[in-house]
Amino acid sequence: MKQPHSEKQARSLSLVLVTRARPATYSLAHAARLAAVHPEMLRYYCQLGLFGEARAKTESEPIFDDDALFELRRFEHFRRHHGINRKTLRLICGLWREVEQLQAEIRFLRGP
């Protein structure tokens, strides 16, 4: 009499190492290329403080992450498609950050 196939199979256990991926970072030139803006425009946005005070006052070359790249694309969308000038972007950017902070506070206060 034949034994079922599953009884003949040996069971094995494999361990898989899962490491946490580092967030992507981009140089000023690479971020500008990805967002289709001139690097000097991106440097100007940094000087205006659109990416926060840390990048506005840095003496070294700024480093950008995916969140900053998203913001850069959002700035350019409003500038190109809605005619928002660069200085007005600073005001809008501050309002976006304030709204996001208030939304985070509301989520925290509501709890899980």
C-alpha positions, 0 to 999 in steps of 0.5 A: 500500500502506498503512503500519501505524498504528504507523509513522505515529504520532509518538512523544512524551515527556512529563515528569511532575514528582513532588513528595513530599507533606508529612506531614499535620499537625493542630492540637490542636482538629482532631486532637481532632475527628478522634478524637472526643475533647474538646480538653481530654482531648487536652491532658491526654494531652499533659501526661501524656506519652502523646505523648512528652516534646516535647508534654508540656513544650511552651509552644506549641500542640502539632501532631499528625501521622498517627502521633499521631492513630493513637496517640490513637485507640488510647488512646481505644479502650483507655480506652472499650472495655477500661476502662483509666484514663488514668494506666494508659494512660501505662504502656501507652504507654511499653511500646508504645514500648519494644516498637516500639523493640526490634522496630526494633533486631531488624530492624536487627540481622537486616539486609536 
